[in-house]
Amino acid sequence: MEKMMFNEEQIAFALRQVETGTSVDEICTNLGITQTTFDDWKKKYGGLSVSDLRRLMHLETEVPRLGKLVSRLMVVAWLAIIIVSIYAVRVVLQS
């Protein structure tokens, strides 16, 4: 996922500008974004406060990181099971 070039305050400010009567085209031109980007922001972040928006964006970056961590831990656990199994087989064969 590519890094966003707008912070939470800028996105929230852009969404609030529509409520004050600024046209979406003017907002998009000023920010250098497309209408599609603005619509995506509105659909995804509309109605959120800046603090809620900040928390949501933090979670969006944290979830993939934690997923990778869980995957790595699962690999380590499987390796541990394999090593213990091999050791148990050797012990049984030596007896």
Secondary structure, DSSP 8 states (H G I E B T S, - for coil): ----SS-HHHHHHHHHHHHTT--HHHHHHHHT--HHHHHHHHHHHTT--HHHHHHHHHHHHHHHHHHHHHHHHHHHHHHHHHHHHHHHHHHHHH-
